[in-house]
Amino acid sequence: MIEIDNLQKSFGANQVLNGITMRVDEGEVVCVIGPSGSGKSTLLRCVNGLEGYQGGTVRVAGQQVDRTRPEIRAVRRQVSMVFQRFNLFPHRTALGNIIEAPIFALGEARASAEAHGRALLARVGLAGREGAWPSELSGGQQQRVAIARALAMRPRAVLFDEPTSALDPELVGEVLAVMRDLARDGMTMMVVTHEMSFAREVADRVVFMDAGRVVEAGAAAAVLGAPREPRTQDFLRRVLQPLG
């Protein structure tokens, strides 16, 4: 579903991605982990064309992702993205946020979009909150609306960019529960996360990045339970170290 080959991305003299090669098969959940600044979020933004890149290739469902080409819109419809900070429209209700793209980007009839939007809100545990404004929702509820909005485009894959990093700890679980349900339903997912327990439970594969490179990749149990690379070992030792 997603093929990345020797991806090179720089911001000026700063090389952010240096030869990333990886793939995400249909129905697979791949979690990307690593320290801040390792290029994880930039990688996701290259996959759906929010960022251009200087070398290598990115393909989604066989189509090359190139934001300079007219067909980039068709490629973007294949993959939706959920951001760290929700990015909901503050002047739209929960339902209004969800139906905006299907109506104006896909040309879907309003009645159909609203029916689908209500079903998606129910799916993420927010039935009855269709008329709520983002300011009336908790962070966890806003992120669940954002997930419903991503699903409204009927994507073949969903990209998650640290979807729980902006949430209070007690709200993290409700968002991860929705993501677990999506994984069980076979949604193709590429997830940048610091939630190691989620990655261990849900991911088919884990990719560890550092300094713009893939240091180690493999089955979740292997990478998280018995990493081979010293840098991976050091990272996991630090993030899994108990507090106190």
N, C-alpha and C positions, 0 to 999 in steps of 0.2 A: 504493500500500500504506500509506504514512504521509503524512498531510496535516496541516500545521501552518499556521494562519492567524492572524496578528497576536497571537501568544502573549505574554502579559504575566505576569510572575512576580516577586513581591517577598518579601523576608524583612524584615518590619517596614518601616522607611523605606528599606531597601536594594533598589533596583530591579535585579534580576538579569537578567531577560529583558525586552526592551523592543521589542515588535512583531516577533517572529520569524515569518517566513513562508517555508516551504520544503516540498518534497515528496520522497519517495523512492518511485520506481516499483517494481513487482514485478520481482525479479531484478536490481535495480540495487545498486551499492555506492556509498555517499556517505560521504566522509570529512569530518569537521568538525575544522578546525584553528583555532588561535588561542592567544593568551597565557593563562597561568594566571589564573583569576578572570574570564574572559570569559563564563561561563555555559554552557559546553559540557556539563559533566556534569549540571547542573540541567536542561538541555534534554532529555537522554536520560531522566532520572528523571520528567519530565513526560510523555514519550511512553508509558511503560508504567505510569503511574499511581502511582509511588512518591511523587511530589510532586503536590500540587494546584496550581492556578494561578488567577490573579484575572481574567484577561481573554483573549479569543480562543478558539480551538478547536484541539483535537488529535483526529484521527481515525486509526484503524488498521483497514484493510480495511473502510472505510465506517462503522465504529462509533465514536461519540464516546468519548474517554477522559475519564471523570469518576469519580474515586475515591469520590464520595459516592453513586454509583448501584449497585444490586445487580449489574448486568451487568458491572461492572469485572472480575470474575473471568474471564468469558468473553473479554473484550478482552485481558487479560494472557496468556491462553493462546496468543494469536496472536503475541506477541513475547516472546522470552527475552532475558535480559541477562547479560553477562559483565562482572564488576567488576574494578577495579584489583588488589584484594587477595585474589582467588580466592574468599574467603568459603566455603570448604569446611567441612563439619561435622567437627570433629576426632575425634569419637567414631564416625565412620562410615568404612568402607573406601572405596577409590576407587569400586568398584561400588555400595556402599551409598549414597554421595552421589548417584550418577546415578539410581538407581531410586526414591529417596524420593518425588520429586514425581509421577512417573507413577502410582505406586501410590496415594498418599494424596490427590492432587489430581485425577487423571483416573480413578481406580478401575481401573487396568490390573492384570491378573493378574500375580502375582509372577514366574511362569515366563516370561511374555512380556516383562515389564520387564527381567528379568535377561538374556534372550537379546539384546534390543535394546541393553542397556547394554554387554554384551561386544562387540557389533559396533561400537558407538560408540568404545569404548576402542581397538579395533583401528584404527579410522578415524583416530584422533588419535595413532597410533603407540605405544600403551601396552598392546598385547595381552600378557597374562600378568601384568599388575600389578593385576588385579581386587581382590586381597586386601590390597594395600598401604594403610597408613594415611597420611593427609596428611603427618604428621611424617617419614615415610620417603621422601617424594618431594621432588625439587628444585622450585624455584619454577616453572620452565618446565613441569615435569610436572604440578604442581598446577593451573596455568592451563589445561593441555590437558584435565585432568579437568573443570575448570569449563566448558570449551567443550562437552565431551561431555554434561555435565549440562544445559546450555542446550538442546542438540539433542534430548535425551531427551523433551522436551515436544512434539516435532514442530512447532516454531513455523513461522510463515510469514515471520518476520523475526527477526534477531538484532541486538541493540544491544551494542556493545563500548565500554566506558568506559576508555580508555587501558589496554588489556589488557597492555601490555608495560612500563608505567612502573615497576612494582615489581620488575622482573627484573634480574638481573645482565646486562651487555651480551652475554655469550656465550650466554645462554639465550633471547634475544629471537628469534633466527632460527627456532627450533623452533616457537614459537607463531605467528609470521607465516606459516610454511609451511602450517600447518593452516588459517589464515584464507584464504590464497591458494587452497587446495583448495576451500574452501566457496564462494568467489567463482566459481571455474571451474564448480562444480556448479549455479550459478544461485541461490544463497541471497541473499535480500534482506538487506542489511547496512547499518547506520548506525554508523560507526566514529569515535569521538573518539580522535585519535592525534597524537603528535608525530613519528611515523616518516614523514618526507616521502618517502623512497624507496619505501616501501610504498604511500603514497597515489598517487604518480606512476604506479606500476606497475599497481595493482589498481583504483583508484577510477574509476568512470564520471564522477562529478562531485565537486568539492571546494567546501566552504563555509568561508569564513574569517569568524570571529566576533571581535568586540572590544567590550568594554563592553556586553554584552547585546544587541548588534545584529549582523545580517548585513551585513558590509562589502562582501563580494564573493563571488560564486558563479558556477560555470561548469564547463566541461570541465576535467578534472584537468590536462591539458597546458597549457591556457590560463592557469589560475589560478596554477599552480606555475611555469610556464615564462615567462609574459609577463603578470604581474598588472598591472591597470590602475590600481588604487587605491594612492595613496602609502602608506597604512597597511599594506596587504598587502605592498607592496614592502619596507618597512622591517622587518616581521616576518620575512619569508623571508630577507632579507639577514642578519639576526641569527642565525636558527636554522641556516642553511646555511653560515655562516662557518666555514672550517676552523680546527681547534684549533691552537694553537702560533703 
